[in-house]
Amino acid sequence: AAGQAAKDWEYTPGLRARPAAGTYEFRDGDGLVPLLLRPLGRPGGCSLAAVTSIASEVLSRLEGFEPRSVQEHKQLASDVAIMLQRML
């Protein structure tokens, strides 16, 4: 509704999404994220479908993050993909 700001929420233990600020917290514990993101730097590699797939894969490495079965997680992966695509 108008005037209602989206509330912060914990999408996996210890990590929060902040929709009103357009940010989310992320932790890369094993250093694999840069390798997973590498295909996005190739020519034609940053279509929305590719970015969405890779964002979901990266976020799925976090304990409890289930974009295939939790609608909020699926939406967060989509939001992150859109943000990544804008950055690229």
C-alpha positions in Angstrom: 0.0 0.0 0.0 1.1 3.6 -0.5 3.2 4.9 2.3 4.3 1.4 3.5 8.0 0.7 3.2 9.1 -2.9 2.6 10.5 -4.3 5.8 14.0 -5.8 6.3 14.0 -9.5 6.5 16.4 -12.3 7.3 16.7 -14.5 4.1 19.2 -16.9 5.6 20.6 -17.1 9.2 22.5 -13.9 9.9 22.0 -12.2 6.5 19.3 -9.6 5.9 17.7 -8.1 2.8 16.8 -4.4 3.1 14.3 -3.7 0.3 13.7 -0.1 1.1 17.5 0.6 0.8 17.8 -1.8 -2.2 20.6 -3.7 -0.5 21.2 -7.2 0.9 24.0 -8.7 3.0 26.2 -11.4 1.5 29.0 -13.6 2.8 31.4 -15.5 0.5 32.9 -18.0 2.9 34.9 -20.1 0.5 35.9 -17.7 -2.2 34.0 -19.4 -5.0 31.7 -16.5 -5.9 34.1 -14.8 -8.3 34.5 -18.1 -10.2 30.7 -18.5 -10.3 30.3 -15.0 -11.6 33.0 -15.3 -14.3 30.7 -16.4 -17.1 28.9 -13.0 -16.8 32.0 -11.3 -18.1 32.0 -13.2 -21.4 30.4 -11.7 -24.5 26.6 -12.4 -24.4 27.0 -13.8 -20.9 24.9 -11.3 -19.0 21.4 -11.9 -20.4 18.8 -11.6 -17.7 18.3 -15.4 -17.8 22.0 -16.1 -17.3 22.3 -13.5 -14.5 19.2 -14.9 -12.8 20.5 -18.5 -13.0 24.0 -17.5 -11.6 22.5 -15.3 -8.9 20.3 -18.2 -7.8 23.3 -20.6 -7.8 25.4 -18.2 -5.8 22.7 -17.5 -3.2 21.9 -21.2 -3.0 25.3 -21.8 -1.6 24.1 -20.1 1.6 22.6 -22.5 4.2 18.8 -22.4 4.1 18.5 -20.4 0.9 16.0 -22.2 -1.3 14.8 -20.2 -4.4 13.1 -23.2 -5.9 10.7 -23.7 -2.9 10.6 -20.3 -1.1 8.9 -17.5 -3.0 10.7 -14.8 -1.0 14.1 -16.4 -1.9 13.1 -16.6 -5.5 12.2 -12.9 -5.5 15.5 -12.0 -3.8 17.5 -13.9 -6.4 15.6 -12.1 -9.1 16.2 -8.7 -7.5 19.9 -9.5 -7.1 20.1 -10.6 -10.8 18.6 -7.3 -11.9 21.0 -5.4 -9.8 24.0 -7.4 -11.2 22.8 -7.0 -14.8 22.7 -3.2 -14.2 26.2 -3.3 -12.9 27.5 -5.2 -15.9 
